Amino acid sequence: MESHMGNAGFPWQRSSRSFLVALLAGLMFCYIPILRASDFSSQDSLFKLVKYPSTDANPLGYTIVSDQVFPLTVYVVSLPEVGNVYLSNHSAVLDGVLKAVEITPRENGVKHVNIGLAGNDLAANIKVNVSYVLVQDWRTYESVIEQGNDTIIVNTHDQYFPVPSGYTREEWVDKLSDFMLNRWGTWVHIGGYPFHSVWYENGTASEWGAAGYAGLMGHIGKVNVTCYPSGQFSVFSDTDLTNVLKSWWLLPTKQEMSVGYPIRLDDFGGNMIMPIYGAGKEFHAAMLFAQNSSSFNFGVYVHLGTSGFYGGFGGGGQPDFIAGYVPMAAAIYSEYSYSISKLYGSYGESASELIQNAINDGRIVGLDAAKAAFQKALDSYAAGKYKIARSYASEAAALAASSSRPVNIPVLVSGVFSVFVGIVVIRTGVYPKRKQKDVERDEEMQVT
């Protein structure tokens, strides 16, 4: 017996069409809005600190308390029995370091550091109180590396690396790496090839060659790196000195510096915080010391591997004085600028910009976590914990960048319910009637 379905179609086809009709009907009631900036206040309760008028560089309208003075302690290692290799006038090196600690201009003992952020005057000119501890005994030196946290250590003995009793040179480099990598430390190297020579507490000295520096950098995945120059340059002139140090740190003019032992941009380009001297792909610089750029824990390694400065100092002192002054100034500058730029920078990647962009785009899912991290960043900065502040700011930036628009759950539930109702109506009403008519038509065809 042949069955003729005509244009009615198979039952599963009719069921699919019915479902699509119901789905479309339900979706008519399911409108998920895209939230706009007007739905949220840019003056959201984001920070506990004082609020200031908005600027392009600081769109959220918040910044650090204006009268806050930021503390920073520098430990200056100057062990009486340890010598120097290249910088023969150790007293002049020490004087240069201490002079940089006494940053000018000063007001009531407080230094004003211009970190060059356009559009945010308060962040661009912050007040700092830098103090120093002169380390002249081995136990203090040992203690500050073993236990120091979030501070700066300056080695004034150029390429001599002092190693205390009870440690091998390899163990002491490991301990220094721990200070920087896990305890927010800054190590400042002044003159010559870093860690090339070792001076032990017992008075003996030995050559270590390139292995010491390579061992340190191996802790951050920089394997077999060296500081040997390419020979492209013999000296760096005044024009090769980064402008920020020339413009406000009152550095003497017309100085020239031997290239000495620079770091290579190909090895550390992604780690550079700020250049000091350099040209081409060879630089002396302040660098991020971290496993990767997104690491929460990090330190700073400041490198000035020159073998000396030469004449034309414009009344600024003799060469070894400049050798101490320049890297110390760079270390202090980078301590603040590196953190504040991640908080309030105007280069499209700072936490404040990314949070504001998320607000403007209506991406509020996950934004509370970004705001909380940013608040921790500001609290850390206000407490003088600049590296920790930078880490929290990086976390806030990443969270803001990954935030998303919300799905309007009540409306979505309403839409799903409408779909369900549509299906029920069709299956209990329209579809059964159509099915009954099809049965009657089939019986009629059979009779015929």
Backbone torsions as a table, in degrees:
resi	resn	phi	psi	omega
1	MET	NA	132.2	-176.6
2	GLU	-98.5	132.9	178.1
3	SER	-102.8	131.7	-178.9
4	HIS	-111.0	111.9	-178.1
5	MET	-86.5	-16.3	-178.5
6	GLY	62.1	-137.4	-179.4
7	ASN	-95.4	6.5	-176.4
8	ALA	-70.6	-27.1	179.8
9	GLY	80.3	168.6	178.9
10	PHE	-74.4	157.1	-179.2
11	PRO	-57.5	-41.1	-178.2
12	TRP	-66.4	-28.3	176.4
13	GLN	-69.6	-41.9	179.6
14	ARG	-64.9	-37.6	179.1
15	SER	-64.4	-41.7	179.7
16	SER	-64.0	-42.0	179.6
17	ARG	-64.7	-38.1	179.5
18	SER	-63.9	-40.6	179.8
19	PHE	-64.5	-41.5	179.9
20	LEU	-64.8	-39.6	177.9
21	VAL	-61.6	-43.2	179.9
22	ALA	-65.8	-40.9	-179.5
23	LEU	-62.5	-44.2	178.8
24	LEU	-64.3	-38.7	179.1
25	ALA	-63.9	-41.3	-179.9
26	GLY	-67.5	-39.5	-177.9
27	LEU	-66.8	-20.0	175.9
28	MET	-60.3	-27.8	-179.2
29	PHE	-96.8	0.0	-172.6
30	CYS	-111.4	84.2	179.0
31	TYR	-108.8	119.1	-179.5
32	ILE	-99.2	109.0	-175.1
33	PRO	-74.2	149.8	171.0
34	ILE	-94.6	118.1	-174.5
35	LEU	-75.0	141.7	-177.5
36	ARG	-110.7	171.7	-179.2
37	ALA	-60.1	-31.7	-177.6
38	SER	-66.4	-16.5	178.8
39	ASP	-78.4	-12.0	-177.0
40	PHE	-132.8	148.8	179.3
41	SER	-89.5	128.5	175.7
42	SER	-70.3	-12.4	176.3
43	GLN	-95.3	27.6	177.6
44	ASP	-51.2	152.1	-178.0
45	SER	-73.7	81.7	-170.9
46	LEU	-93.7	-40.3	-174.5
47	PHE	-129.1	156.0	178.5
48	LYS	-86.4	-15.3	-173.4
49	LEU	-84.1	178.1	-174.1
50	VAL	-65.9	139.1	-179.7
51	LYS	-96.0	139.9	178.4
52	TYR	-125.9	165.8	-179.9
53	PRO	-59.3	149.2	-178.6
54	SER	-69.1	150.5	170.4
55	THR	-137.4	168.4	-179.9
56	ASP	-60.6	-37.1	-177.7
57	ALA	-78.5	-17.8	-177.0
58	ASN	-134.6	69.6	-170.4
59	PRO	-65.3	-20.6	-179.0
60	LEU	-75.8	-16.1	177.5
61	GLY	80.0	19.0	-179.9
62	TYR	-123.9	150.5	177.1
63	THR	-157.5	-175.1	-177.3
64	ILE	-75.6	150.4	177.7
65	VAL	-55.0	131.9	-168.3
66	SER	-66.4	-32.1	-176.2
67	ASP	-96.1	11.4	179.5
68	GLN	-69.9	133.3	174.9
69	VAL	-109.0	128.0	-172.4
70	PHE	-97.9	123.6	-178.5
71	PRO	-85.3	149.3	175.7
72	LEU	-154.1	127.7	-180.0
73	THR	-108.8	133.6	178.6
74	VAL	-115.5	127.8	175.1
75	TYR	-100.5	116.4	-175.6
76	VAL	-102.2	109.2	-176.0
77	VAL	-83.1	114.7	179.1
78	SER	-142.2	79.4	-177.0
79	LEU	-81.7	122.5	-170.8
80	PRO	-55.2	-34.7	-175.1
81	GLU	-87.3	-8.1	-177.6
82	VAL	-93.0	135.8	-176.9
83	GLY	-97.1	-162.8	175.7
84	ASN	-130.8	156.9	178.7
85	VAL	-97.9	-54.7	-175.6
86	TYR	-100.3	-39.7	-175.4
87	LEU	-93.7	91.9	-168.6
88	SER	-70.5	-27.5	-178.4
89	ASN	-94.7	84.3	-175.3
90	HIS	-62.0	-37.5	179.7
91	SER	-60.1	-38.7	179.4
92	ALA	-68.4	-38.8	176.5
93	VAL	-59.6	-47.4	-179.5
94	LEU	-61.6	-43.2	179.0
95	ASP	-60.9	-39.2	179.2
96	GLY	-64.5	-42.3	177.7
97	VAL	-60.9	-48.7	-176.6
98	LEU	-67.8	-31.4	177.0
99	LYS	-66.3	-39.8	178.8
100	ALA	-65.6	-31.6	175.6
101	VAL	-63.9	-31.8	179.1
102	GLU	-89.1	59.1	-173.8
103	ILE	-55.4	137.3	173.6
104	THR	-107.8	153.3	-1.9
105	PRO	-76.8	159.9	-179.9
106	ARG	-121.3	154.7	175.5
107	GLU	-144.3	113.6	-178.4
108	ASN	54.4	40.5	177.9
109	GLY	80.2	0.5	-179.0
110	VAL	-109.6	135.4	-178.1
111	LYS	-93.8	145.5	175.0
112	HIS	-107.7	117.6	-177.1
113	VAL	-106.5	118.4	177.5
114	ASN	-88.5	110.4	-177.4
115	ILE	-99.2	9.2	165.2
116	GLY	72.3	33.5	175.4
117	LEU	-96.5	108.8	-179.8
118	ALA	-65.3	144.2	174.4
119	GLY	84.5	-1.1	179.4
120	ASN	-141.1	83.5	-172.0
121	ASP	-60.0	-37.6	-177.1
122	LEU	-67.1	-44.4	178.4
123	ALA	-70.8	-26.7	-177.5
124	ALA	-76.2	-18.8	-177.5
125	ASN	-138.8	83.2	-174.9
126	ILE	-96.8	157.0	-179.2
127	LYS	-98.1	129.3	-178.3
128	VAL	-130.7	149.2	176.9
129	ASN	-123.5	94.5	-177.4
130	VAL	-93.9	124.3	176.4
131	SER	-119.6	164.2	-179.8
132	TYR	-135.3	155.8	172.7
133	VAL	-121.6	121.3	179.1
134	LEU	-83.2	113.9	-176.0
135	VAL	-93.6	107.8	-176.2
136	GLN	-123.1	12.1	174.5
137	ASP	-136.8	153.2	-172.3
138	TRP	-68.0	-32.6	-177.6
139	ARG	-69.4	-39.1	176.8
140	THR	-65.4	-42.9	178.0
141	TYR	-59.2	-46.3	179.6
142	GLU	-62.1	-42.7	-176.3
143	SER	-66.6	-40.5	-175.1
144	VAL	-69.9	-31.2	176.5
145	ILE	-79.3	-37.1	-179.9
146	GLU	-70.6	-36.4	-171.2
147	GLN	-123.2	-8.8	-177.2
148	GLY	-59.5	147.5	-177.1
149	ASN	-142.5	122.7	173.7
150	ASP	56.4	54.4	179.3
151	THR	-144.2	176.9	-178.5
152	ILE	-112.7	132.9	173.3
153	ILE	-119.4	129.3	-179.1
154	VAL	-114.0	125.5	175.3
155	ASN	-96.3	109.9	-177.5
156	THR	-88.2	8.3	-175.9
157	HIS	-101.0	26.9	-176.2
158	ASP	40.0	-121.0	-170.0
159	GLN	-82.5	2.9	170.8
160	TYR	-78.3	129.1	177.5
161	PHE	-108.7	106.9	-178.9
162	PRO	-69.6	131.9	-179.4
163	VAL	-122.5	118.6	-177.7
164	PRO	-75.3	165.0	178.8
165	SER	-60.9	145.2	179.3
166	GLY	92.5	-4.1	-179.8
167	TYR	-125.2	145.1	164.5
168	THR	-85.4	166.8	179.3
169	ARG	-62.6	-37.2	178.9
170	GLU	-66.4	-41.8	179.0
171	GLU	-65.0	-36.6	-178.1
172	TRP	-73.3	-33.8	173.5
173	VAL	-65.6	-39.1	176.7
174	ASP	-61.9	-40.2	179.5
175	LYS	-66.8	-38.5	176.3
176	LEU	-64.5	-40.4	176.6
177	SER	-60.6	-41.0	178.3
178	ASP	-63.2	-40.1	176.9
179	PHE	-57.8	-44.7	-178.5
180	MET	-78.8	-46.5	-169.7
181	LEU	-75.1	-34.9	-173.0
182	ASN	-115.6	-10.6	-177.4
183	ARG	-130.0	27.4	169.4
184	TRP	61.1	29.1	-174.9
185	GLY	-83.2	156.0	172.3
186	THR	-119.7	129.7	176.2
187	TRP	-115.1	128.3	-178.5
188	VAL	-110.0	118.1	177.5
189	HIS	-99.7	129.0	-177.5
190	ILE	-123.7	105.6	168.8
191	GLY	90.0	132.4	173.8
192	GLY	75.9	-172.8	-179.8
193	TYR	-82.1	122.2	-174.8
194	PRO	-62.9	133.1	175.0
195	PHE	64.3	16.3	-177.5
196	HIS	-69.9	-31.3	-179.4
197	SER	-124.1	148.0	-177.8
198	VAL	-120.1	134.1	175.5
199	TRP	-119.0	113.5	-178.2
200	TYR	-86.9	157.1	-178.4
201	GLU	-61.6	-28.2	-179.2
202	ASN	-76.3	1.7	175.5
203	GLY	97.5	-5.9	178.2
204	THR	-86.6	154.2	179.5
205	ALA	-133.9	150.7	179.0
206	SER	-151.9	162.0	176.9
207	GLU	-90.0	139.5	176.9
208	TRP	-114.2	-19.3	179.7
209	GLY	70.6	-149.1	-175.8
210	ALA	-78.4	-10.5	-172.9
211	ALA	-67.5	-31.7	-178.4
212	GLY	-65.0	-50.3	178.6
213	TYR	-62.6	-43.3	178.6
214	ALA	-62.2	-37.2	178.4
215	GLY	-64.6	-41.3	178.1
216	LEU	-63.6	-49.2	-176.2
217	MET	-70.6	-19.9	174.8
218	GLY	-62.0	-24.4	178.8
219	HIS	-67.5	-19.7	177.8
220	ILE	-114.0	22.1	174.0
221	GLY	81.5	9.4	177.3
222	LYS	-94.9	92.8	-170.5
223	VAL	-89.0	132.0	174.3
224	ASN	59.4	30.5	176.2
225	VAL	-78.4	152.6	178.2
226	THR	-133.2	172.4	177.0
227	CYS	-114.7	18.9	-178.5
228	TYR	-74.7	132.3	-177.7
229	PRO	-73.0	157.5	179.4
230	SER	-79.8	-18.5	-175.7
231	GLY	92.0	-0.7	179.8
232	GLN	-68.1	-33.7	-179.3
233	PHE	-123.8	149.2	172.9
234	SER	-108.9	-33.4	177.4
235	VAL	-138.0	155.5	168.0
236	PHE	-108.6	132.4	-177.8
237	SER	-94.7	-177.7	178.9
238	ASP	-57.8	-33.3	-179.0
239	THR	-70.0	-14.5	179.2
240	ASP	-93.5	0.5	176.7
241	LEU	-85.8	132.6	-177.4
242	THR	-57.3	136.8	-171.2
243	ASN	-61.1	-33.9	-175.5
244	VAL	-63.2	-34.4	178.9
245	LEU	-74.2	-34.8	178.7
246	LYS	-69.7	-37.3	-167.8
247	SER	-75.8	-37.3	-174.5
248	TRP	-126.5	-7.3	179.3
249	TRP	-94.3	7.7	175.3
250	LEU	56.1	40.0	177.7
251	LEU	-69.9	143.6	177.4
252	PRO	-63.8	151.7	-174.9
253	THR	-94.3	163.3	171.6
254	LYS	68.1	18.1	177.6
255	GLN	-80.5	146.8	173.0
256	GLU	-118.7	147.7	-176.2
257	MET	-130.1	136.2	174.9
258	SER	-63.7	143.5	178.9
259	VAL	-60.8	-38.6	176.4
260	GLY	60.5	-120.8	-175.4
261	TYR	-125.1	88.1	-175.9
262	PRO	-85.4	168.3	168.7
263	ILE	-93.5	157.8	-174.4
264	ARG	-104.0	134.2	-179.2
265	LEU	-60.1	-34.8	179.5
266	ASP	-63.4	-28.6	179.8
267	ASP	-85.4	-34.9	-168.7
268	PHE	-130.7	16.4	-176.8
269	GLY	-53.7	-43.5	-179.5
270	GLY	-73.9	-10.3	-179.6
271	ASN	-100.3	-6.0	-172.7
272	MET	-71.8	125.9	173.7
273	ILE	-89.1	-48.0	175.1
274	MET	-158.4	137.8	174.8
275	PRO	-76.0	152.2	173.6
276	ILE	-107.0	-69.3	170.9
277	TYR	-121.2	150.1	173.7
278	GLY	163.9	163.8	176.7
279	ALA	-160.4	157.9	-178.9
280	GLY	61.5	-122.2	179.0
281	LYS	-118.3	19.8	179.5
282	GLU	-121.3	126.8	-173.2
283	PHE	-141.6	156.5	161.7
284	HIS	-110.9	130.2	-165.8
285	ALA	-158.8	166.7	166.8
286	ALA	-93.8	128.2	-172.3
287	MET	-126.0	148.7	171.8
288	LEU	-70.0	128.1	176.1
289	PHE	-108.9	96.9	-174.9
290	ALA	-156.1	157.8	178.2
291	GLN	-62.2	-38.9	174.2
292	ASN	-157.6	170.7	-173.1
293	SER	-66.3	-18.8	-179.4
294	SER	-98.4	5.1	-180.0
295	SER	-63.5	136.5	178.0
296	PHE	-70.4	-42.1	177.5
297	ASN	-90.4	138.0	176.9
298	PHE	-161.7	164.5	172.6
299	GLY	-130.2	-171.2	179.1
300	VAL	-131.9	134.5	174.9
301	TYR	-115.0	119.1	179.6
302	VAL	-103.4	124.6	-171.6
303	HIS	-121.2	118.1	168.6
304	LEU	-130.2	89.6	-173.2
305	GLY	-93.2	31.7	-179.5
306	THR	-70.9	157.2	172.2
307	SER	-98.7	1.2	175.5
308	GLY	155.9	159.2	173.2
309	PHE	-105.0	160.1	-177.4
310	TYR	-128.4	158.1	-176.4
311	GLY	-22.2	-177.5	177.9
312	GLY	69.1	49.8	-173.1
313	PHE	-94.1	6.6	173.1
314	GLY	55.1	35.2	178.9
315	GLY	80.7	8.3	-175.0
316	GLY	-88.8	4.3	179.4
317	GLY	110.0	175.7	-175.5
318	GLN	-85.8	167.1	-167.8
319	PRO	-53.9	-44.2	-176.7
320	ASP	-68.3	-25.9	173.3
321	PHE	-61.9	-46.3	-179.7
322	ILE	-64.3	-36.8	179.7
323	ALA	-61.5	-32.3	176.1
324	GLY	-82.2	-35.6	-174.0
325	TYR	-69.6	-47.1	-171.2
326	VAL	-64.0	-53.4	-178.3
327	PRO	-66.8	-30.6	177.5
328	MET	-66.6	-41.8	176.7
329	ALA	-61.0	-42.8	-179.9
330	ALA	-63.5	-39.1	-179.4
331	ALA	-64.7	-43.7	179.7
332	ILE	-66.6	-43.9	179.7
333	TYR	-59.5	-47.8	-176.0
334	SER	-67.7	-28.7	-179.5
335	GLU	-57.9	-40.6	-178.6
336	TYR	-89.8	-48.2	-171.5
337	SER	-64.0	-37.7	-177.4
338	TYR	-63.2	-36.7	180.0
339	SER	-78.0	-48.6	-174.8
340	ILE	-66.9	-30.4	179.4
341	SER	-67.9	-32.5	177.2
342	LYS	-74.0	-25.9	176.6
343	LEU	-78.0	-52.1	-168.5
344	TYR	-128.3	19.0	-178.9
345	GLY	-61.6	163.0	-178.2
346	SER	-119.8	38.6	-177.3
347	TYR	-113.8	11.7	174.9
348	GLY	90.8	-0.7	-175.9
349	GLU	-127.5	3.2	-179.1
350	SER	-77.0	159.5	-176.5
351	ALA	-61.8	-42.5	-178.5
352	SER	-62.3	-41.5	179.1
353	GLU	-65.1	-45.0	-176.1
354	LEU	-69.6	-34.8	175.2
355	ILE	-66.2	-43.9	179.1
356	GLN	-64.2	-39.9	177.9
357	ASN	-61.6	-39.9	178.7
358	ALA	-63.8	-41.1	177.0
359	ILE	-61.9	-46.1	-179.3
360	ASN	-61.0	-35.2	-178.3
361	ASP	-86.0	-3.6	-177.4
362	GLY	75.8	19.2	-179.3
363	ARG	-90.5	82.5	-174.2
364	ILE	-102.4	-9.0	176.9
365	VAL	-74.4	117.9	-176.0
366	GLY	91.9	-4.8	-175.7
367	LEU	-75.7	-28.8	177.7
368	ASP	-60.8	-37.9	178.0
369	ALA	-65.9	-37.8	177.5
370	ALA	-64.3	-42.7	179.3
371	LYS	-64.3	-40.0	179.5
372	ALA	-64.4	-41.2	177.6
373	ALA	-65.4	-37.5	178.9
374	PHE	-66.6	-38.3	177.0
375	GLN	-62.5	-40.6	175.9
376	LYS	-62.3	-36.1	178.2
377	ALA	-63.1	-45.3	-179.9
378	LEU	-67.2	-40.8	178.4
379	ASP	-61.7	-41.6	179.1
380	SER	-65.6	-41.8	179.6
381	TYR	-63.7	-43.2	179.8
382	ALA	-63.4	-26.1	179.1
383	ALA	-88.3	1.4	-179.7
384	GLY	83.9	13.2	178.8
385	LYS	-97.1	77.1	-167.8
386	TYR	-70.9	-41.1	-180.0
387	LYS	-68.6	-39.4	177.3
388	ILE	-64.4	-38.8	176.9
389	ALA	-60.4	-41.3	180.0
390	ARG	-64.7	-37.8	179.5
391	SER	-65.5	-45.2	177.2
392	TYR	-64.3	-36.6	177.9
393	ALA	-64.6	-39.7	177.0
394	SER	-63.2	-40.9	177.7
395	GLU	-63.4	-42.9	179.0
396	ALA	-62.1	-41.4	179.3
397	ALA	-62.6	-43.3	-179.7
398	ALA	-65.3	-41.2	179.3
399	LEU	-66.0	-40.1	178.6
400	ALA	-65.5	-40.0	-179.9
401	ALA	-65.2	-29.6	-178.2
402	SER	-95.7	3.8	179.5
403	SER	-67.5	162.8	-175.7
404	SER	-140.9	165.1	176.5
405	ARG	-74.7	147.7	-179.0
406	PRO	-81.6	154.4	168.5
407	VAL	-94.3	128.4	-178.4
408	ASN	-74.7	95.0	-172.0
409	ILE	-61.0	-46.8	-179.8
410	PRO	-58.0	-43.9	-179.5
411	VAL	-66.5	-39.8	180.0
412	LEU	-64.0	-42.6	178.5
413	VAL	-62.0	-41.1	177.9
414	SER	-60.7	-41.4	179.7
415	GLY	-65.4	-43.5	178.8
416	VAL	-62.6	-39.8	177.9
417	PHE	-62.6	-40.1	179.2
418	SER	-62.9	-40.3	176.7
419	VAL	-60.2	-45.0	-179.2
420	PHE	-61.7	-44.2	179.0
421	VAL	-62.1	-41.6	179.8
422	GLY	-60.8	-41.6	179.3
423	ILE	-64.4	-43.4	-179.4
424	VAL	-62.1	-45.3	-179.2
425	VAL	-59.5	-45.2	-176.7
426	ILE	-67.3	-42.5	-175.6
427	ARG	-73.4	-30.7	-179.6
428	THR	-91.7	-15.4	-177.7
429	GLY	-117.2	-79.1	-172.8
430	VAL	-64.2	-49.8	-173.8
431	TYR	-65.1	-44.3	177.1
432	PRO	-58.5	-38.7	179.4
433	LYS	-64.1	-43.0	178.8
434	ARG	-63.0	-38.3	-179.8
435	LYS	-64.5	-42.4	179.5
436	GLN	-63.2	-41.2	178.2
437	LYS	-63.3	-37.7	179.2
438	ASP	-65.4	-39.5	178.6
439	VAL	-62.9	-45.8	-179.8
440	GLU	-62.4	-39.9	-179.8
441	ARG	-66.4	-37.9	179.3
442	ASP	-64.6	-42.8	179.1
443	GLU	-63.5	-38.2	179.8
444	GLU	-64.9	-39.0	179.1
445	MET	-66.0	-37.0	-179.4
446	GLN	-66.9	-40.7	178.3
447	VAL	-62.3	-41.8	-179.9
448	THR	-65.4	NA	NA
